[in-house]
Amino acid sequence: NELHLQMIDYHIGLFRAIVNKSA
C-alpha cells in the first residue's frame, strides 16, 4: 500500500530528526 509506505517514511523522518537533535 503506497499510503502505508508514505506514513512509514514520514515517521522515519521524524525519528531521524529527533535523533539528530539529541546527538
N, C-alpha and C positions, 0 to 999 in steps of 0.2 A: 504493500500500500504506500503510494507516494507521500500522502499526507503524514502517515506514521513516520516515515523516514525523515521528513522535514522537521517533525517535532523532536526526534532524536537528535538531529543535527543542531537544532536550536538549544536544546538542553546541554549538549556537549559544549556549545559556545559559551553558555552561561557558566558552566563548571570551570572551563579553562580561564574565563575572565576572573572568577573568584580566586583560582589558584595563582594567577599572575599577580593579583593584588596582594595576596598573602606572602608571596615569595619575596 
